[in-house]
């Protein structure tokens, strides 16, 4: 698990899996950076919709229409080109797709 400070945090990891990323209070940035997510997506523990930003980098996606959104139990999953990028715990996929703040680099 990564350490969290109070306030606006930026989480940038270049490899997936085994990373439980807790956001905390205020607006956080969760960077989802390729290329090494083969079978190990990031796990975002407490995304705050309409507050936290999800930054997608180093893949050929330019908008949410390039991503695939799915629901697995209580968790939302985003994927690109048949590769799971991130799992958002206790998040409704429809809320994520419609109310998530995404930036593509």
C-alpha positions as CSV (number, residue, x, y, z in Angstrom):
1,X,0.0,0.0,0.0
2,X,1.2,3.5,-0.8
3,X,1.4,6.2,1.8
4,X,-1.2,9.0,1.7
5,X,-0.8,12.5,2.9
6,X,-3.7,14.8,3.7
7,X,-4.5,17.1,0.8
8,X,-4.0,16.7,-2.9
9,X,-1.9,13.7,-3.7
10,X,-0.5,12.5,-7.0
11,X,0.0,8.7,-7.5
12,X,2.2,7.7,-10.4
13,X,3.2,4.1,-10.9
14,X,4.5,2.5,-14.1
15,X,3.8,-1.1,-13.2
16,X,0.5,-2.7,-12.2
17,X,-0.7,-5.1,-9.6
18,X,-0.3,-5.4,-5.9
19,X,-0.7,-1.7,-5.6
20,X,-3.6,-0.6,-3.5
21,X,-3.8,3.1,-4.0
22,X,-5.7,5.1,-1.4
23,X,-6.6,8.7,-2.3
24,X,-7.6,10.4,0.9
25,X,-9.2,13.8,1.2
26,X,-9.1,16.6,-1.4
27,X,-8.5,16.3,-5.1
28,X,-6.1,13.5,-5.9
29,X,-4.6,12.4,-9.3
30,X,-4.3,8.8,-10.1
31,X,-1.9,8.3,-13.1
32,X,-2.4,5.1,-15.1
33,X,0.7,4.8,-17.2
34,X,1.4,2.0,-19.6
35,X,3.3,-0.1,-20.8
36,X,3.5,-2.8,-18.1
37,X,-0.1,-3.6,-17.0
38,X,-0.2,-7.1,-18.7
39,X,-2.2,-9.0,-16.1
40,X,-1.9,-6.6,-13.1
41,X,-4.2,-3.5,-13.2
42,X,-3.9,-0.8,-10.6
43,X,-6.4,-0.9,-7.7
44,X,-7.8,2.4,-6.7
45,X,-9.3,2.2,-3.3
46,X,-11.3,5.3,-2.8
47,X,-11.9,7.3,-5.9
48,X,-14.0,10.4,-5.3
49,X,-16.0,11.0,-8.4
50,X,-16.2,14.7,-9.5
51,X,-13.2,15.4,-7.3
52,X,-10.3,13.1,-8.2
53,X,-8.7,13.0,-11.6
54,X,-7.7,9.9,-13.5
55,X,-4.8,10.5,-15.9
56,X,-4.3,8.0,-18.7
57,X,-0.9,8.1,-20.3
58,X,1.3,6.3,-22.8
59,X,-1.5,4.4,-24.5
60,X,-3.3,5.4,-27.7
61,X,-6.5,6.6,-26.1
62,X,-7.6,10.1,-26.4
63,X,-11.0,10.0,-24.7
64,X,-13.3,7.8,-22.6
65,X,-14.8,6.4,-25.8
66,X,-11.5,4.6,-26.4
67,X,-11.8,2.8,-23.1
68,X,-13.9,-0.1,-22.1
69,X,-15.9,0.1,-18.8
70,X,-17.2,-2.9,-17.0
71,X,-18.6,-3.8,-13.6
72,X,-17.3,-6.7,-11.4
73,X,-19.4,-7.0,-8.3
74,X,-19.1,-3.7,-6.5
75,X,-16.0,-2.6,-8.5
76,X,-15.6,-0.8,-11.8
77,X,-12.9,-1.7,-14.3
78,X,-11.5,0.3,-17.1
79,X,-9.6,-1.4,-19.9
80,X,-8.0,-0.6,-23.2
81,X,-7.4,-3.0,-26.0
82,X,-8.3,-6.0,-24.0
83,X,-5.9,-5.0,-21.1
84,X,-7.4,-4.1,-17.7
85,X,-5.8,-0.8,-16.6
86,X,-7.4,-0.2,-13.3
87,X,-10.0,-1.5,-10.8
88,X,-11.9,1.1,-8.8
89,X,-13.1,-0.5,-5.6
90,X,-16.7,0.2,-4.5
91,X,-17.4,2.3,-7.6
92,X,-20.4,2.1,-10.0
93,X,-19.2,1.8,-13.6
94,X,-22.0,4.0,-14.9
95,X,-21.0,6.7,-12.4
96,X,-17.3,6.4,-13.3
97,X,-18.0,6.6,-17.0
98,X,-20.3,9.5,-16.8
99,X,-18.9,11.5,-13.8
100,X,-15.2,10.6,-13.7
101,X,-12.7,13.3,-14.4
102,X,-10.3,11.9,-17.1
103,X,-7.3,13.4,-18.7
104,X,-5.4,11.7,-21.6
105,X,-1.7,12.4,-22.3
